[in-house]
C-alpha cells in the first residue's frame, strides 16, 4: 500500500508532527508515497508536459543536435535504448528522455575547468522550452528541499540540518517519453532499479506502467492521483540514513499507449559528504562525496560513452 500524504499539514503548520511521523513511516516502509498539497502550480506542470511533447515530436536529426552523448555532464537528449537501468540483466530501456541540470553560466570557472557535473545545459531551438524547464526545475527542487526539513525532523535532527546542501546541486530534471509497446516479448520501458539520489519527485500523465517492488512482496502498480507527485527515497538518502530509510526497486512496463512523465531527482551539492547521519548508529558505509557516488551509479547505466 502506497500512502497519500498532504504536504499542507507540514507547510501550513496544521499537523507538522503528524506529517513528519507519516513521512517517516513511508520512508521506512514502502519507500514510496504520493504527495498532494505540494504547492506547485498545475499550469506549470501542464506546460512542462506540453513542452516535452513538442520536443519528443521533433525529427531524430533535430534531437540529435542536443544529444547527451555530446557532453560529459549528462545533459540533453538520451535516445531510445541508450540506458539500461536494470544492471543485472543489461536489458535496454525502451524510452527517450531529456535531461536538465543545475543551470550554470558558461563563464563560471568550474565550467571552464571541466569539473564533473559542472557544465551548461543543452537547449533545443523551441520557443519557451528553456524558460519553462528552468522554472519547473526551481519549483521542484524547492519542494524537495522543503521535504528535507521534514526528513530532518523525523530523524531527530534540527529542522535546518540540510540547509546549504542543495544550493548548487547535482539535481537533475528529466522529461521522459515511453513509446507504445510493439507487442514483442520482454519489452520494458525502464528496467528494475532504485534511484540514485536523495528523493525523486515524479509527475505522471496517468498512463499505467509504474510498478514498485516492496521488500518481501511482489510487484504492485503505483496509483495515479492527478496533480500529485510520486515521491520515493533514493539510494543516497538510504546510505545517508544508515539504511534506516528504504530505497525501493521499481520499473516501468512498456505502455499500451505512449506514456510521459517528469522526474526531478533531488541531489545534494557535489562536495557534500554523505556519511551516516547523527543518531543513526554505527556507520555501515564509508563516507563519500555526493558527486563521486552519483558518478559511480551513472557509469553502470549508460550503454554508450557519454562525453563531448
Secondary structure, DSSP 8 states (H G I E B T S, - for coil): --EEEETHHHHTSSSHHHHHHHHHHHHHTTSEEEEE-----HHHHHHHHHHHHHHHTS-HHHHHTTBGGG-TT--EEE-TT-B---TTT------EEEEE-----TT-HHHHTT-TT-------S-TTHHHHHHHHHHHHHHHHHHHHHHHHHHTTS-TTTTTTSSTTB--EEEEEEE------TT-EEEEEE--SSSEEEEEE-S-S-EEEE-TTS-EEE----TT-EEEEE-HHHHHHTTTSS----EEEE--SS-EEEEEEEE--BTT-EE---TTS-S-SS--EEHHHHHHHHHHTTBSS----
